[in-house]
Amino acid sequence: MADLDKKEKELLGILRSEGCAENVINHILAVKNTAMRIASEVKVPLDLELLLTGALLHDIGRSKTHGIEHAVVGVEIAKRLGFPAEVLNIIERHIGAGISREEARELGLPEKDYIPQTAEEKLVAYADNLLNGDREVSFEESLERFKKVLGPEHPAIKRYIELHNEIESWKR
């Protein structure tokens, strides 16, 4: 645990040196806390250092932009800083409950799938969606927010429900 605390301090330093605002850092810390709490409740194997790193860096791109492209910008920053592909994937795939190739094209993102694949990617995306700023909300409340923003029939709604059900199935 001491190693994870040391890693967290190091990563918070990186976020600040890249210019992340304190409100973004507060959100990032809340996502990290939520992801690590859920990790302690599930039976699937997780790389906790990867989960911590991905949770803390998922919004590093918000140091430059707050648009949907913050995930792509975040990957560029993390790549420049030498982080491995597993961390880059968490950053890139945390937006929404994942974004399909078609949705990416419509949003002006590089055309590819941004759907979380690994348990760590899914957990960071899920934890991020359970946050309203730095306040954790219920799945139901976050789902209602999704529906209001995207519309009740948007494909991301189904993906978010599926992500929730999958993570719930991991619980002990």
Beta strands, then each sheet from edge to edge (+ up, - down):
strand 1: 131-132
strand 2: 135-136
sheet 1: 1+ 2-
end
